[in-house]
Amino acid sequence: MDFDFELLLVALTALSGAIWALHRLFFARGAVAKDKTEPVVVEYARSLFPVFFIVLLLRSFIVEPYEIPSGSMKPTLLIGDFIVVSKFSYGVRLPVIDTKILEVGSPKRGEVIVFRYPRDNETNYIKRVVGLPGDHILYIDKMLYINGEQVPQETLGEVAGECGGYKAIEKIENLPGAIHKTYVCPQAADRAYEFTVPAGEYLVLGDNRDNSNDGRYWGYVPEQNLVGKAKIIWFSSDATKGWFSGERVRWDRIGTSINQK
């Protein structure tokens, strides 16, 4: 379960605003006449309210930071990548109650999105959209078919250490809407996954196809579970490297656009 930082922000904004407002309404005039100093709690509330309010607006309606916790989106996203998620891309929602108040757009095929895991509606996941409402999707023999058409792939080579000690095969997948790289593990068992995506829902897959807990195993992402569109990597850190090794920060990844066409 993810810590509900948004709920905390709403509570802090409401509390600090209420303390400041109540003091001004009921106590400020008398206090100013006798003593110009404010109580410490009121001073803190007055100072922190605009900070909490601005952060709440930014995080709820515009952008949200997100750290990549697993390798399910390799090679596109690595563990330790810190990304910016656009909350505005798929509609404006009220914080906490999550009611949409403004339609802006919807996910397009190939976009990398952050969403709440449908099985608990709380944990944030990140995957790539492959199926839109009404699409017929087939994944078999490590190939993707959309509405009866095979998605073209090009093999780039082998990558060591990505398949439990075996080599992964790195490919370029020409998904309609996004040309991107994937990993597949040749030794992983093949089975067919077939879907017809319901209205108002999306099918998502990880780019690390044989190491991803995605829609093949738990189904679809409802529209109301969308958090936002992954935009850029603003920082990247390799935890296997020491801070003083000169290799901890992945400088070449900083500023990289995620949803490239």
KAKA-V468496 format. One record per pair of residues at least 24 apart in sequence whose C-alpha atoms are under 10 Angstrom apart, sorted by the first residue. I is the first residue (numbers start at 1). J is the second residue. Records with the same first field share a line. If there is no record, write none. Layout:
I=J / J
This chain:
1=120 / 121 / 122 / 123 / 124
2=116 / 122 / 123 / 124
3=122 / 123
4=96 / 122 / 123
5=56 / 59 / 96
6=55 / 56 / 59 / 60 / 95 / 96
7=56 / 95 / 96 / 97
8=52 / 56 / 96
9=52 / 53 / 55 / 56 / 57 / 59 / 60 / 95 / 96
10=52 / 53 / 55 / 56 / 57 / 60 / 95 / 96
11=52
12=45 / 48 / 49 / 52 / 53 / 56
13=45 / 48 / 49 / 50 / 51 / 52 / 53 / 54 / 55 / 56
14=49 / 52 / 53
15=45 / 49
16=41 / 42 / 43 / 44 / 45 / 46 / 47 / 48 / 49 / 50 / 52 / 53
17=42 / 45 / 46 / 47 / 48 / 49 / 50 / 52 / 53
18=42 / 45 / 46 / 49
19=43 / 44 / 45 / 46 / 49
20=44 / 45 / 46 / 47 / 48 / 49
21=45 / 46
56=95
57=94 / 95
58=87
59=85 / 86 / 87 / 95
60=86 / 87 / 88 / 92 / 93 / 94 / 95 / 96 / 98 / 227
61=86 / 87 / 88 / 89 / 91 / 92 / 93 / 94 / 95 / 228
62=86 / 87 / 88 / 89 / 92 / 228
63=87 / 88 / 89 / 227 / 228 / 229 / 230 / 231
64=227 / 228 / 229 / 230
65=230 / 233 / 234
66=114 / 124 / 125 / 126 / 230 / 233 / 234
67=126 / 233 / 235 / 236
68=125 / 126 / 236
69=125 / 126
70=125 / 126 / 211 / 212
71=162 / 206 / 207 / 208 / 211 / 212
72=125 / 126 / 127 / 183 / 205 / 206 / 207 / 208 / 209 / 210 / 211 / 212 / 213 / 214
73=112 / 126 / 127 / 128 / 181 / 182 / 183 / 205 / 206 / 207 / 208 / 209 / 211 / 212
74=162 / 170 / 181 / 182 / 183 / 206 / 207 / 208 / 209 / 211 / 212
75=162 / 170 / 171 / 180 / 181 / 182 / 183 / 206 / 207 / 208
76=112 / 180 / 181 / 182 / 183 / 206 / 207 / 208 / 258 / 259
77=126 / 127 / 207 / 208 / 233 / 236 / 253 / 258
78=236 / 237 / 238 / 253
79=236 / 237 / 238 / 239
80=235 / 236 / 237 / 238 / 239 / 249 / 250
81=232 / 233 / 234 / 235 / 236 / 237 / 238 / 249 / 250 / 253 / 254
82=232 / 233 / 234 / 235 / 236 / 237 / 253 / 254
83=230 / 231 / 232 / 233 / 234 / 235 / 236 / 254 / 255 / 256 / 257 / 258
84=228 / 229 / 230 / 231 / 232 / 233 / 234 / 235 / 257 / 258
85=112 / 113 / 114 / 227 / 228 / 229 / 230 / 231 / 232 / 233
86=113 / 114 / 227 / 228 / 229 / 230 / 231 / 232
87=114 / 226 / 227 / 228 / 229 / 230
88=227 / 228 / 229
89=226 / 227 / 228 / 229 / 230
90=223 / 224 / 226 / 227 / 228 / 229
91=226 / 227 / 228
92=228
93=224 / 227
98=224 / 225 / 227
99=224
100=224
106=132 / 200 / 223 / 226 / 228 / 229
107=131 / 132 / 202 / 223 / 226 / 228 / 229
108=132 / 176 / 177 / 178 / 202 / 229
109=175 / 176 / 177 / 178 / 202 / 203 / 204
110=174 / 175 / 176 / 177 / 178 / 179 / 180 / 204 / 205 / 259 / 260 / 261
111=175 / 177 / 178 / 204 / 229 / 230 / 231 / 258 / 259 / 260 / 261
112=178 / 204 / 205 / 206 / 207 / 228 / 229 / 230 / 231 / 258 / 259 / 260
113=204 / 226 / 227 / 228 / 229 / 230 / 231 / 258 / 259
114=225 / 226 / 227 / 228 / 229 / 230
115=221 / 222 / 223 / 224 / 225 / 226 / 227 / 228 / 229
116=221 / 222 / 224 / 225 / 226 / 227
117=214 / 218 / 220 / 221 / 222 / 225 / 226
118=215 / 218 / 219 / 220 / 221 / 222 / 224 / 225
119=218 / 219 / 221
121=224 / 225
122=225
124=225 / 226 / 227
125=213 / 214 / 226 / 227
126=204 / 205 / 206 / 214 / 227 / 228 / 229 / 230
127=203 / 204 / 205 / 206 / 207 / 208 / 212 / 213 / 214 / 215 / 230
128=178 / 202 / 203 / 204 / 205 / 206 / 207 / 214 / 229 / 230 / 259
129=175 / 177 / 178 / 202 / 203 / 204 / 205 / 206 / 215 / 221
130=175 / 176 / 177 / 178 / 202 / 203 / 204 / 205 / 206 / 215
131=195 / 196 / 197 / 198 / 201 / 202 / 203 / 204 / 205 / 215 / 220
132=196 / 197 / 198 / 199 / 200 / 201 / 202 / 203 / 204 / 220
133=196 / 197 / 198 / 199 / 200 / 201 / 202 / 203 / 220
134=195 / 196 / 197 / 198 / 199 / 200 / 201 / 202
135=195 / 196 / 197 / 198 / 199 / 202 / 203
136=194 / 195 / 196 / 197 / 198
137=193 / 194 / 195 / 196 / 197 / 203
138=192 / 193 / 194 / 195 / 196
139=190 / 191 / 192 / 193 / 194 / 195 / 216
140=190 / 191 / 192 / 193 / 194
141=186 / 189 / 190 / 191 / 192 / 193
142=184 / 185 / 186 / 188 / 189 / 190 / 191 / 192 / 209 / 210
143=173 / 184 / 192
144=173 / 175 / 193
145=175 / 194
146=175 / 176 / 195
147=196
150=174 / 175
151=175 / 176
152=176 / 179
153=179 / 180 / 181 / 182
154=181
155=181 / 182 / 183
156=181 / 182
157=183
158=183 / 184 / 185
159=183 / 184 / 185
162=208 / 210 / 211
163=187 / 188 / 208 / 210 / 211
164=211
168=208 / 210
170=208
171=207
173=207
175=261
176=261
177=259 / 260 / 261
178=259 / 260 / 261
179=259 / 260 / 261
180=207 / 258 / 259 / 260 / 261
181=207 / 208
182=206 / 207 / 208 / 209 / 210
183=207 / 208 / 209 / 210 / 211
184=208 / 209 / 210 / 211
185=209 / 210 / 211
186=210
192=216
193=217
195=219 / 220
196=220
197=221
198=222
199=223
200=224
201=225 / 226
202=226
229=258 / 259
230=257 / 258 / 259
231=255 / 256 / 257 / 258 / 259 / 260
232=256 / 257 / 258 / 259 / 260
233=257 / 258
